[in-house]
Amino acid sequence: MDTTYERDLKHAASLAQDYLANVPEMSVFPSAEARAGLAGFDERLPVDGASAEETLDLLHRVGSPATAVTTGSRYFGFVVGGALPVTVAANWLATAWDQSPSSEMNSPAGVKLETVAGGWLIDLFDLPASTGVGMTTGATMANFTGLAAGRTALLSNAGWNVEEQGLYGAPEVKVVVSEEVHVTVEKALSMLGFGKNRVIKVPTDSNGAMIFEEIPTLDALTLVCTQAGNVNTGAIDPIGEIAKEAGKVGAWVHVDGAFGIWAKLLESHQQYFKGIELAHSFATDAHKWLNTPYDCGIVLCRDASMLHQAMATTAPYFRADGQNAPKDMVPEFSRRARGVEVWAALRTLGRSGVAAMIDRCCAHARYFADGLRAIGFEVLNDVMLNQVVATIGSAEELVAIRSHVEESGECWFGPTVWKGRHAIRISVSSWRTTGADVDRSLAAIEKATKVILG
Ligand SMILES: Cc1ncc(COP(=O)(O)O)c(C=O)c1O
């Protein structure tokens, strides 16, 4: 094995640049041939190692063509953001550092950057300066962490230490979710011992926002899981109203804002977020709408001490300096320094740059919806954020239209079922998407629709 970094890094940089140069014209979803080519990785474990150069070449030759081109401008699947150039570059440097920012003892630079980025996020979302912040793999774990803090707070108010005593014999916590709760929140609830089915599900309106009048009576042992950004429609629950009621009785309100909370930066969207700062914990992602590379989720908790109580670990080999070390705010102990890319994105975009990116995506989503209507689709949601849900023809015809577009390589979006109707779901989450990309994608959808429906 070669022990110099320089040659391998230069080689990897040239392969990455080659990949990125091809992105604009690559098939957005890899062709069947490229996917079949992945068999090129099916080698026996070498007895004697191969060279780094040949290993990187194989990675590029076989791996690159079989990627879904999520860094491009016409990938509209799930809610997947692109990656701003500076965040990819900062990620490379941070990987060269190979830091695990568990605490300042492990990585002074990693912790500092995460702390600065965390402070900027608090500022962006208008939360109190004392808010606790943690960085996780994604919104799944950010939801888990915020809900764990809520569990700790509710039970300790009832005189129960869940960290010490577990849930056996604990006072019962009433969990309230939307009927549109994201599956990862359900997973988080099950991991926290609340069970997926032992929850009260609140009915939603036609766009998927919880109906405030349907919220059950709250009390000091209620955990309410709200949503800012329904994964299909982008709908935002009446979080401020719910949090106001919760505040009167000591209930805890968590916000799953995996992508939607970023729209809080827009003047045009203020009505949806009125009073949201009264909620107790928030989960979001940087790898979605902030366009950092995978992976990075963020948990914010107004009472930092509850996050700390739920997540803190002590060991004789750590300095006990009373600080909120990153390892004490999230489930992971060792992990990558993912705050670096958040810092780089926020520093280079600034508040106005982030808001402009979010605004642009919302405008493109509205443009998409108008274009889809013009070619005969029915748009099923109120396009208030970056999500469009639309349908045409039968369920089978819709599958065929989607496959046709996928094979064309022009753009990619996924299927969904909205309020019982089969539909396509388009999420405009990339910094890179332009109006011309939407036009090109609409042309591909129109062509596919004509082929399938005549
Ligand atoms: C509303 C919502 N919550 C949670 C998640 C889970 O996020 P992640 O995949 O980053 O864990 C998603 C992902 O799409 C989402 O849209």
PDBQT file of the ligand as one rigid body, heavy atoms in Angstrom, charges set to zero:
ROOT
HETATM    1  C1  LIG A 501     -40.968  15.258   7.094  1.00  0.00    +0.000 C 
HETATM    2  C2  LIG A 501     -39.785  14.339   7.188  1.00  0.00    +0.000 A 
HETATM    3  N1  LIG A 501     -39.389  13.867   8.390  1.00  0.00    +0.000 NA
HETATM    4  C3  LIG A 501     -38.327  13.049   8.529  1.00  0.00    +0.000 A 
HETATM    5  C4  LIG A 501     -37.604  12.647   7.438  1.00  0.00    +0.000 A 
HETATM    6  C5  LIG A 501     -36.420  11.719   7.638  1.00  0.00    +0.000 C 
HETATM    7  O1  LIG A 501     -35.246  12.403   7.305  1.00  0.00    +0.000 OA
HETATM    8  P1  LIG A 501     -33.850  11.642   7.104  1.00  0.00    +0.000 P 
HETATM    9  O2  LIG A 501     -34.031  10.802   5.895  1.00  0.00    +0.000 OA
HETATM   10  O3  LIG A 501     -32.873  12.751   6.912  1.00  0.00    +0.000 OA
HETATM   11  O4  LIG A 501     -33.571  10.837   8.322  1.00  0.00    +0.000 OA
HETATM   12  C6  LIG A 501     -37.987  13.075   6.162  1.00  0.00    +0.000 A 
HETATM   13  C7  LIG A 501     -37.272  12.616   4.955  1.00  0.00    +0.000 C 
HETATM   14  O5  LIG A 501     -37.714  12.826   3.831  1.00  0.00    +0.000 OA
HETATM   15  C8  LIG A 501     -39.091  13.972   6.037  1.00  0.00    +0.000 A 
HETATM   16  O6  LIG A 501     -39.456  14.461   4.844  1.00  0.00    +0.000 OA
ENDROOT
TORSDOF 0
